[in-house]
Amino acid sequence: MRPAILLDDADIPSAVAAALTGGFMNNGQACFAGTRILAPQSRLDEVTAAIRAGVAALRVGDPADAATAIGPLVSERQYERVQSYIRLSSVAQEGATLLTGGEGRPDGLSAGWFAKPTVFTGVTNQMRVAREEIFGPVLVVIGYGDEQEAIDIANDTPYGLQAYVFSGDRERALRVARQIEAGTVLVNTVFGDPGAPFGGVKQSGVGREHGAYGLASYLEPRAVTTA
């Protein structure tokens, strides 16, 4: 769904940390979560190692505890839906490789709708896990060869609400961001500006919230025309 592009000049530890924050925000139950991490093939090992370490450091548990990073899913139905996607993504079905996480509850949690923060590698953009909305703590890593391929993969989706670009070169990141088909593209951050317009393109809806654009829908312009 929403792409998080790590360009090959990005600071991988900080970019991965940000991408995990954006991807697992609200336990993955967020319409703007960056669920597809697009990583350069040349640095894929470095990216996956940083992801594995980052996920291992996440605490799953009581959302009222300030130390908790991942809380429960909203319902049993949603928990079962997330589990079904994890099973679907397995090597035996879609062919993805489980990097971390997997089916079931995290260790130490025998009750509640807690899902393990899960990341798959070896994913292609044609797999359902990459194209469909899971709405849970499940991310995928898709490798790419060059900048243009990253842009093409990012745009190969019927949706376009939000995207993320990480790079050590601000101008390069902005150049890539301008080519992403999304209503919002965040550069080197996963936190948007509440004063900026928020809304999608393609099948991610029409209209905008926030800022002056959001206020416009509540106004009734009048026109007076003279001969």
N, C-alpha and C positions, 0 to 999 in steps of 0.2 A: 504493500500500500504506500504510505508516505515514505519517500526516500531520504536517507541520511547519507550524503556523499562524502566520503573521506578521500580527498585528493592526495596524490602521492607525495606532496610536500607538507602535509599536515603533521602537527605534533601528535603522534599516535596516542600516547597515554592520555593527554588531555582531551583529544577528540573522541576517543572511545568512552571516556568517563562521561562526557557530555551526551554522546549518543545513547548511552545506557540510561541516563537520566531522562532524556526525551522519550525513549522507547518504552520505559517502564513506568512513566508518569501515571499516577492514579491506577497503578497495578495493570497498566496497559489498556485500561478502559477509558481511553481518550481519543476523540476523533482526530486529534492532531499528533498522535504518537508516531514517532519515526520507526516503523516496524521493519523497513528494509535497509540494512546497512550495506552500502555499496563500497567495497574496498578494492584498492589496486592489487592486482595479482602479484606485483613486485614486492608488496609489503603484507601479504595475506597472513603469513605465519606470525608476524609481529602483531597484527590486528587481532587474530584469534587468541593469541596468548594474553593480550591485554583484556579482551572480553572475558576469558575464563577467570582471570584474576579479579576483574571487576565484579562479576556476578557472584563469585565466592564470598566477596566482602559484603554483599547485600543481606540485610537481616529481614527475614520474613516473620511476621507476627502481628501483635496487637497494634492497630493503626493509631491508637491513642498514645502509644509510647513514642516519644520523640526519636528514639534510636531506630525505629522500624522504617525500612525502605519499601517493603512490599507487604500490603495487607491482603485481606480476603477479596474474592470476587463477589459480585453483588447477589448471587443466588446459586442454588444447586443447579438450576438449568444452565446458567452460564458456565459454571465449573465443568459440567459434563460436556458442554460445547467445546470448551478449550481443550479438554482431554481428547476429544475426538480429532481435533486438528493435530495434536501432538502425535497421535497414533497414525493419522493419515500421512504425516510428513516423514515417517520412518523409512529406513532403507528398503524395507520389505514392500512398502506401498509406493510413495512418490520418489523415494531415492535420496532424500536428504540425509546428512550425517549429523547426529546429535552431538553438539559440542559440550553442552552443559544443561542440567535440568532433566526434564523428561516427565513421564506420567506420574500421577499420584500427588500426595501431599508432601511437603518438605519434612525432613526428619524432625521429630519432636512435636509435630502437630497432627494429632489423630482425629481432630474434629474441626469443623468450620470449612468454608469453601476456599481454602488456601491452595493455590497452584504454585508449583516450582517455577521460578524465573528460568525460562528455557530459551536456548539459542541453537539454531541449526546452521550448519555450513554446507557447502556443496549444493547450494540451492540455485536453481535457474528461475528466471523471471516468468516461466510458463507454469510453474507449480502453483497449486491452489494456495499453499501456505504463503506465497509471495503476492498473490493477486486478490485474495479475499480478506475481508475484515474479521479478525479473530476476536478482538476486544478482550485480550488477556495478556499476561506477561510472556509473550512468545515473539521472538525476533528472529530474523533470518539474515545471513551474510551472503551477499552475491558478489563474486569477483568480476572485475572488469579489466580490459587491457589498456585503454587510453581514455583521455578526457571525453572525447566524443562518444565513446561507447557508454561511459558513465551517464552522460546526458540522455542518450537514447534509451537506456534501461530505465532511468528515472521517469522519463515521459511515457514509457510503455505501460500505461495504466488508464482505465476509464475514469479515474478520479484525479482530483487536483486541489486538495485543500491546503496542505502545507508541506514544505520540504526544508531540508537542512543541507548546508554546504560547509565543510571544514577545510581550511587551507592555511598555510603559512604566508601566503601572498594575498593580501586583501583585494587587490585589483583583479587578480585571477579569479578569486572566489566570486566577486561581483559579476565578472564576465560570465561565469558558469551560471550563477543565480539568475541572470537575465534570460537564460535559455531554458529554464525549468518551467514547465507548464503547471503552475500552482498559484493559488491566490496569495499565499504568503511564502516567502523563502527567507529563512533565518541564516545568517552567516556567522560562523564561529560562536553560536549560542543556541540554546533551545528555549529561550524565554523571549516572547514577543513584546512589542510596545503596545500598551493598551490604548494609546492614541492613534495607532495605525489601523487602517481598515482591515477587517477580518472576514473572510468568506472564500468560497471555492470557485473553481472553474470545472468544465466538463460535467461529470455526473456528481460533483460535490456541491451542487446547488447554485442558486443565484442570490444576488443581494449582498450587502455588507453590514457588519456590525462594527461598533467602536468608532470613536473619533467623529469628525465632521460627516464622513460618509454614512455612519450609522445613524446620525441625527436626521439626515436628509429624508429618510423614509417616513419620518413623523411630521414632515412639513408639507404644506399644500401651496405650491407656487401659484401665483396668479399672473395672468398675462393681460395687458392692456395694449390694444393695437389701434393705431390711428391711420387714417387715409392720407 
